[in-house]
Amino acid sequence: MSQNRLQSVSKAREAHRANIQRSLEHRLEVARAKGDEQLIRQLEAEMRDSY
């Protein structure tokens, strides 16, 4: 695979990971605002597993 292609794939992966992280953080913020403890625990576990 060419170096440019590898860099593009790497950048896409990082952007995807950052988007997922932002989404999880937003969902966690909303769950906390609603006081949904079960969802908070689930999202916190998902965040731990994604690293």
Distance bins in CASP14 RR format, pairs under 12 A and 6 or more apart:
PFRMAT RR
TARGET T0000
AUTHOR 0000-0000-0000
RMODE 2
METHOD distances of the structure
MODEL  1
1 7 0 0 0 0 0 1 0 0 0 0 0
1 8 0 0 0 0 1 0 0 0 0 0 0
1 9 1 0 0 1 0 0 0 0 0 0 0
1 10 0 0 0 0 0 1 0 0 0 0 0
2 8 0 0 0 0 1 0 0 0 0 0 0
2 9 0 0 0 0 0 1 0 0 0 0 0
3 9 0 0 0 0 0 1 0 0 0 0 0
3 10 0 0 0 0 0 1 0 0 0 0 0
4 10 0 0 0 0 0 1 0 0 0 0 0
4 11 0 0 0 0 0 1 0 0 0 0 0
5 11 0 0 0 0 0 1 0 0 0 0 0
5 12 0 0 0 0 0 1 0 0 0 0 0
6 12 0 0 0 0 0 1 0 0 0 0 0
6 13 0 0 0 0 0 1 0 0 0 0 0
7 13 0 0 0 0 0 1 0 0 0 0 0
7 14 0 0 0 0 0 1 0 0 0 0 0
8 14 0 0 0 0 0 1 0 0 0 0 0
8 15 0 0 0 0 0 1 0 0 0 0 0
9 15 0 0 0 0 0 1 0 0 0 0 0
9 16 0 0 0 0 0 1 0 0 0 0 0
10 16 0 0 0 0 0 1 0 0 0 0 0
10 17 0 0 0 0 0 1 0 0 0 0 0
11 17 0 0 0 0 0 1 0 0 0 0 0
11 18 0 0 0 0 0 1 0 0 0 0 0
12 18 0 0 0 0 0 1 0 0 0 0 0
12 19 0 0 0 0 0 1 0 0 0 0 0
13 19 0 0 0 0 0 1 0 0 0 0 0
13 20 0 0 0 0 0 1 0 0 0 0 0
14 20 0 0 0 0 0 1 0 0 0 0 0
14 21 0 0 0 0 0 1 0 0 0 0 0
15 21 0 0 0 0 0 1 0 0 0 0 0
15 22 0 0 0 0 0 1 0 0 0 0 0
16 22 0 0 0 0 0 1 0 0 0 0 0
16 23 0 0 0 0 0 1 0 0 0 0 0
16 50 0 0 0 0 0 1 0 0 0 0 0
17 23 0 0 0 0 0 1 0 0 0 0 0
17 24 0 0 0 0 0 1 0 0 0 0 0
17 50 1 0 0 1 0 0 0 0 0 0 0
17 51 0 0 0 0 1 0 0 0 0 0 0
18 24 0 0 0 0 0 1 0 0 0 0 0
18 25 0 0 0 0 0 1 0 0 0 0 0
18 50 0 0 0 0 0 1 0 0 0 0 0
19 25 0 0 0 0 0 1 0 0 0 0 0
19 26 0 0 0 0 0 1 0 0 0 0 0
19 50 0 0 0 0 0 1 0 0 0 0 0
20 26 0 0 0 0 0 1 0 0 0 0 0
20 27 0 0 0 0 0 1 0 0 0 0 0
20 43 0 0 0 0 0 1 0 0 0 0 0
20 46 0 0 0 0 1 0 0 0 0 0 0
20 47 0 0 0 0 1 0 0 0 0 0 0
20 49 0 0 0 0 0 1 0 0 0 0 0
20 50 1 0 0 1 0 0 0 0 0 0 0
20 51 0 0 0 0 0 1 0 0 0 0 0
21 27 0 0 0 0 0 1 0 0 0 0 0
21 28 0 0 0 0 0 1 0 0 0 0 0
21 43 0 0 0 0 0 1 0 0 0 0 0
21 46 0 0 0 0 0 1 0 0 0 0 0
21 47 1 0 0 1 0 0 0 0 0 0 0
21 50 1 0 0 1 0 0 0 0 0 0 0
21 51 0 0 0 0 1 0 0 0 0 0 0
22 28 0 0 0 0 0 1 0 0 0 0 0
22 29 0 0 0 0 0 1 0 0 0 0 0
22 47 0 0 0 0 0 1 0 0 0 0 0
22 50 0 0 0 0 0 1 0 0 0 0 0
23 29 0 0 0 0 0 1 0 0 0 0 0
23 30 0 0 0 0 0 1 0 0 0 0 0
23 43 0 0 0 0 1 0 0 0 0 0 0
23 46 0 0 0 0 0 1 0 0 0 0 0
23 47 0 0 0 0 0 1 0 0 0 0 0
23 50 0 0 0 0 0 1 0 0 0 0 0
24 30 0 0 0 0 0 1 0 0 0 0 0
24 31 0 0 0 0 0 1 0 0 0 0 0
24 39 0 0 0 0 0 1 0 0 0 0 0
24 40 0 0 0 0 0 1 0 0 0 0 0
24 42 0 0 0 0 0 1 0 0 0 0 0
24 43 1 0 0 1 0 0 0 0 0 0 0
24 44 0 0 0 0 1 0 0 0 0 0 0
24 45 0 0 0 0 0 1 0 0 0 0 0
24 46 1 0 0 1 0 0 0 0 0 0 0
24 47 1 0 1 0 0 0 0 0 0 0 0
24 48 0 0 0 0 0 1 0 0 0 0 0
24 49 0 0 0 0 0 1 0 0 0 0 0
24 50 1 0 0 1 0 0 0 0 0 0 0
24 51 0 0 0 0 0 1 0 0 0 0 0
25 31 0 0 0 0 0 1 0 0 0 0 0
25 32 0 0 0 0 0 1 0 0 0 0 0
25 43 0 0 0 0 1 0 0 0 0 0 0
25 44 0 0 0 0 0 1 0 0 0 0 0
25 46 0 0 0 0 0 1 0 0 0 0 0
25 47 1 0 0 1 0 0 0 0 0 0 0
25 50 0 0 0 0 0 1 0 0 0 0 0
26 32 0 0 0 0 0 1 0 0 0 0 0
26 33 0 0 0 0 0 1 0 0 0 0 0
26 43 0 0 0 0 1 0 0 0 0 0 0
26 47 0 0 0 0 0 1 0 0 0 0 0
27 33 0 0 0 0 0 1 0 0 0 0 0
27 34 0 0 0 0 0 1 0 0 0 0 0
27 36 0 0 0 0 0 1 0 0 0 0 0
27 39 1 0 0 1 0 0 0 0 0 0 0
27 40 0 0 0 0 1 0 0 0 0 0 0
27 42 0 0 0 0 1 0 0 0 0 0 0
27 43 1 0 1 0 0 0 0 0 0 0 0
27 44 0 0 0 0 0 1 0 0 0 0 0
27 46 0 0 0 0 1 0 0 0 0 0 0
27 47 0 0 0 0 1 0 0 0 0 0 0
28 34 0 0 0 0 0 1 0 0 0 0 0
28 35 0 0 0 0 0 1 0 0 0 0 0
28 36 0 0 0 0 0 1 0 0 0 0 0
28 37 0 0 0 0 0 1 0 0 0 0 0
28 39 0 0 0 0 1 0 0 0 0 0 0
28 40 1 0 0 1 0 0 0 0 0 0 0
28 41 0 0 0 0 0 1 0 0 0 0 0
28 42 0 0 0 0 1 0 0 0 0 0 0
28 43 1 0 1 0 0 0 0 0 0 0 0
28 44 1 0 0 1 0 0 0 0 0 0 0
28 45 0 0 0 0 0 1 0 0 0 0 0
28 46 0 0 0 0 1 0 0 0 0 0 0
28 47 1 0 0 1 0 0 0 0 0 0 0
28 48 0 0 0 0 0 1 0 0 0 0 0
29 35 0 0 0 0 0 1 0 0 0 0 0
29 36 0 0 0 0 0 1 0 0 0 0 0
29 39 0 0 0 0 0 1 0 0 0 0 0
29 40 0 0 0 0 0 1 0 0 0 0 0
29 43 0 0 0 0 1 0 0 0 0 0 0
30 36 0 0 0 0 1 0 0 0 0 0 0
30 39 0 0 0 0 1 0 0 0 0 0 0
30 40 0 0 0 0 1 0 0 0 0 0 0
30 43 0 0 0 0 1 0 0 0 0 0 0
31 37 0 0 0 0 1 0 0 0 0 0 0
31 38 0 0 0 0 1 0 0 0 0 0 0
31 39 1 0 1 0 0 0 0 0 0 0 0
31 40 1 0 1 0 0 0 0 0 0 0 0
31 41 0 0 0 0 1 0 0 0 0 0 0
31 42 0 0 0 0 1 0 0 0 0 0 0
31 43 1 0 1 0 0 0 0 0 0 0 0
31 44 0 0 0 0 1 0 0 0 0 0 0
31 46 0 0 0 0 0 1 0 0 0 0 0
31 47 0 0 0 0 0 1 0 0 0 0 0
32 39 0 0 0 0 1 0 0 0 0 0 0
32 40 1 0 1 0 0 0 0 0 0 0 0
32 41 0 0 0 0 0 1 0 0 0 0 0
32 43 0 0 0 0 1 0 0 0 0 0 0
32 44 0 0 0 0 0 1 0 0 0 0 0
33 39 0 0 0 0 0 1 0 0 0 0 0
33 40 0 0 0 0 0 1 0 0 0 0 0
34 40 0 0 0 0 1 0 0 0 0 0 0
34 43 0 0 0 0 0 1 0 0 0 0 0
35 41 0 0 0 0 0 1 0 0 0 0 0
36 42 0 0 0 0 1 0 0 0 0 0 0
36 43 0 0 0 0 1 0 0 0 0 0 0
36 44 0 0 0 0 0 1 0 0 0 0 0
37 43 0 0 0 0 0 1 0 0 0 0 0
37 44 0 0 0 0 0 1 0 0 0 0 0
38 44 0 0 0 0 0 1 0 0 0 0 0
38 45 0 0 0 0 0 1 0 0 0 0 0
39 45 0 0 0 0 0 1 0 0 0 0 0
39 46 0 0 0 0 0 1 0 0 0 0 0
40 46 0 0 0 0 0 1 0 0 0 0 0
40 47 0 0 0 0 0 1 0 0 0 0 0
41 47 0 0 0 0 0 1 0 0 0 0 0
41 48 0 0 0 0 0 1 0 0 0 0 0
42 48 0 0 0 0 0 1 0 0 0 0 0
42 49 0 0 0 0 0 1 0 0 0 0 0
43 49 0 0 0 0 0 1 0 0 0 0 0
43 50 0 0 0 0 0 1 0 0 0 0 0
44 50 0 0 0 0 0 1 0 0 0 0 0
44 51 0 0 0 0 0 1 0 0 0 0 0
45 51 0 0 0 0 0 1 0 0 0 0 0
END
